[in-house]
Amino acid sequence: MFGLFKKKTEKEKLTYQKLMKEAFELSKSNRRASDEKYAEADELQKRMDALD
């Protein structure tokens, strides 16, 4: 809760953004793979938040 405004490292941001971009691109062709990428990105976001 107190880490709410703590900035994420550049590596964390890039990895999350990369997963989200891949998920978006997959959403145009393969919805199941896209959903899996979104779930992976969501899990990464939760782990980053837990570390803060």
N, C-alpha and C positions, 0 to 999 in steps of 0.2 A: 504494500500500500504506500509506504513512504518512498519507494523507488519509482513512483509513478512518473515523475518528471526527469528521472535519470536518463541520460542519452545512451543509446545503444551504440556499440562499436560499429565501425564501418563494415567490418567483415560480417557481422550479424545482419546488418541492413541489406548488404549485397546478396547474401545467401537467401534471405527471405524474399527479396524482390525477384531474384532469379527463379525461385520456385513458383512465384505468382505469375511471372511472365510465361513460364513453360505451361502452367495450367491454363492460362488464357489461350495460348496458341493451340493447345490440345482440345480446348472446348469447341473449336471450329471443326474438328475432324473426329475425335474420339472422346465422347462424353465420360465414359467410365474411367479412362486414364486421366482425364482432366479432374474428375472428382478425387481420385487418389492423390494427385499432386496438390490439390487444395487441402486435403486432409494432412498431408505431409507438411505443408507450409503452416497450417494451423498448429500442429504438434510442435514445430520448431518455435513458433511464436509463444506458445505456452511455456516451453522450456526456458526461453529467454526471459520471460516475465518472472518465472520462478527463481531464476538466478539473481534477479534484482532485489 
